[in-house]
Amino acid sequence: MVMVMVMVMVMVIIIMVMVMDDIGINFDIDVSIGNGNGNANDIGIGDGNGNGNSNDNNNCHGNGHDHGNGKDNDIDNGIDIGICIGFDISICTDIGIDIGNSIGIGNCIDIGIGLVCILNFHQFLKAEKLDVYIVHVDPSHSDDLDTFYDSFLPTITNVAAGSTNSTTNRPRILHRYRHVFSGFSAKLSAADVEAMRLKKGFVSARPERVLRLLTTHSPSFLGLNQNTGLWKKSNYGKGIIIGMVDIGVEPSHPSFADAGMPPPPAKWKGECQFRAGKGACNNKLIGARFLVPEISPLTDKEGHGTHTSSTAAGNFVAGAGFFGNANGTASGIAPLAHLAVYQACDNKTGCPESAIGAAIDAAIDDGVDILSMSLGAEVHPHFANDVLAVGTYRAMERGIIVSAAAGNAGAFGSVTNEAPWIMTVGASTTDRRITVTAVLGNGEQIDGETGKGFPSIEKLDLVYPRPRRGGKAACRGQLDPNIRGKIVVCQNNILVDGIGSGIAVKAYGGAAVIIWNSEYQGDTTFDDLHVLPAMQVGYADGLKIIEYLDSTPNATAAMLFKGAVIGNNQAPVVAEFSSRGPSQVTPGILKPDIIGPGVNILAAWPVSLENQTNTKSTFNIISGTSMSCPHLSGVAALLKSAHPDWSPAAIKSAIMTTADQVNIKGNPIEDEQLHTADVFSIGSGHVNPTRANDPGLVYDISPDDYIPYLCGLNYTNQEVGIIVGRKVDCAKVRSIPEAQLNYPSFSIVLTGPTNQFFTTTRTLTNVGKPNSSYHVEIGSTADGVFVEVKPQELFFQKLGDKLSYNVTFTVLRSTRKVTNTTTQTQGFITWTSADYSVRSPIAFVI
């Protein structure tokens, strides 16, 4: 139908051309798979303007824009026609038609007029779809990498990544890599890739994946206070450069002002690519690069990058707050560290691997010390097929510490960013809550959270609109009109969140809403903005409210807003969304490594949510492992500033072996179900920056130490070579099992019907005090599982001494109940001296 319509219109226009000589005609066609975005500017005789948009329910989007401008010199002024014809063809086919001066379907490119247009139309439809591929090559075949990379393209008309005509639909290189790996990313057809495989020096090519983007009080919660402790010893991170791979930043925010900041260190070689009028770099925000070719260098409008950057290293900003709550002086974890921003994501499509690789490549070249990456994949590729894993290995090799989010899937085995050279960060709560107390008619008080204050509500009827067929009330769709003027209890679930419930309740005249978490969400509650007085309560507290409702036909409640309350002694609690181990890619490495603040974090935001137009000091409270990651990036910057000679592995070890195991109350850290959190939830524990600054001993790992580990994963020589950047023959390398890597934690997999034994060696380096004696303490929570350490004492004569110990793990099936399923359990090994305690958790899969 569409083709017939197009052909008819073409014939009509051809006839009109024969009659009149001042017609402006523009034919624009776009064929794409997935999401199409672009612009075409057409200049013709006449004046035509047309816009078409298509948007279906399968996440396919097309936009067509046609602009024709010209002058009519004929006396009769003629007729002006502007036509934009395009197609957005994907798994679903989208067609958007704007009836008027033009028809717009998808994106557009120019074809021409008359019969020539018809020829080009058919020719274009025959063109192959182009996708972005990650291409690895062997650089030993040429000394001129640029020419060598170009030689793999099927055309000599290569368009560089920085071209203004970046939407050209032809094979072209997007990014050339020099540090993260030898190769490039390019838009290619499947046939192009097949032809490329025959060329000398080709290693591999695959379609890129797209990853997802995953505070006034949190520094204080972590024990960081002005003019004392680690902040003073590390000079607030002075001289350290944190590279943020994210969605950009709003440079005009006061968190990025450079008061009190020194100039960038001499090693800095970066660029500032902010567009004129959008802000400029300074001694705080020293660099900005934009690495997604399809978008122009815009500042952060979505907010994610501004929030994460200010969390890691925002400067001190007085008078921060959120709708009058959480007031105080905001700062990042390393407030005197420098920031360099690498925009590798956009808020529509996510974070393409090609841009992530380019960001890491640029950061290495620019001279950053820390890479903070609040993003991750939903799949678990092995490391050679993971640009982030390969790129961060190359960064680590050059002394850069990498902190990355563990993911927001929450489920067992969902952790992402699993490579052992990455510090993988889960999320936890802090002790601050914007509190509302529900006082039930029986006198029981239930605390919950909200984001926006309201006048306290005196006693009103309390109702729970139960669904007709049992289950939980989600407060969606048509509600009972009898809720008018009452406090309504609504269940949080997958179909509607708390904010949506509040909107529904308000529409039917409800006075307030109590949002009750699902069992899966447990006790994790958020400081959300609601459209009416609201509070969110955990699952267990919600059961108490339901029990009260069931006990009386005339239930009532009051809601008392108390504002920000500090001192919740259950904190930290693991967030329900924080992804858990074990790792799917490398089960012999315990992930996540560490947890840190990631729930209800106040940090900079590019716009005012309170509609304040007279200030740029704007903040927001959001949650995710995207928020916990920059906390650890900031901690790493402080430690790097205090210990510039420590390796990335040593700094990571210091953070892990000194982590807290207990909450403020002194009880074991809990998960969202308020059960003792296991090692697959917290890794080594909750970060303690002050203790990490003086850990006593560290488990160090050199870049070459990872090669036997990678060979032990049964990777091919080519795959290991892609990761480490040089030829490797695993037949000549003494491969090791994963658990033999000198890692600060243990993940032991001993499955099978018979008795199982595994022995490994660890080496400790003394960074504490000379003439220190340590003895070992062993803990295990599983019957039939035994841990033996030899020797049981270590004596370090001087700083820098290295001593090793052996650990044997034994599972005796004769003492265990035989089952057909595996069991996860845990233990620990702690080396203790008069001054230090160096703890390594053990995860068992048996």
Secondary structure, 3 states (H helix, E strand, C coil): CHHHHHHHHHHHHHHHHHHCCCCCCCCECCCCCCCCCCCCCCCCCCCEEEEEEEECCCCCEEEEEEEECCCCCCCCCCCCCCCCCCCEECCCEECCCCCCCCCCCCCCCECCCHHHHHHHHHHHHCCCCCEEEEEEECHHHCCCHHHHHHCCCCCCCCCCCCCCCCCCCCCEEEEEECCCCCEEEEEECHHHHHHHCCCCCEEEEEECCEEEECCCCHHHHCCCCCCCHHHHHCHHHCCCEEEEEECCCCCCCHHHCCCCCCCCCCCCCCCECCCCCCCCCCCCEEEEEECCCCCCCCCCCCCHHHHHHHHHHCCCEEEEEECCEEEEEECCCCCCCEEEEEECCECCCEEEHHHHHHHHHHHHHHCCCEEEECEECCCCCCHHHCHHHHHHHHHHHCCCEEEEECCCCCCCCCCCCCCCCCEEEEEECCCEEEEEEEEECCCCEEEEECCCCCCCEEEEEEECCCCCCCCCCCCCCCCCHHHCCCEEEEECCCCCCHHHHHHHHHHCCCCEEEEECCCCCCCCCCCCCCCCCEEEECHHHHHHHHHHHHHCCCCEEEEEEEEEEECCCCCCEECCCCCCCCCCCCCCCCCCCEEEECCCEEEECCCCCCCCCCCCCCEEEECCHHHHHHHHHHHHHHHHHHCCCCCHHHHHHHHHHCCECECCCCCECECCCCCECCHHHHCCCECCHHHHCCCCEECCCCHHHHHHHHHHCCCCHHHHHHHHCCCCCHHHCCCCCHHHCCCCCEEEECCCCCCEEEEEEEEEEECCCCCEEEEEEEEECCCCEEEEEECCEEEECCCCCEEEEEEEEEECHHHCCCCCCCCEEEEEEEEECCCCEEEEEEEEEC
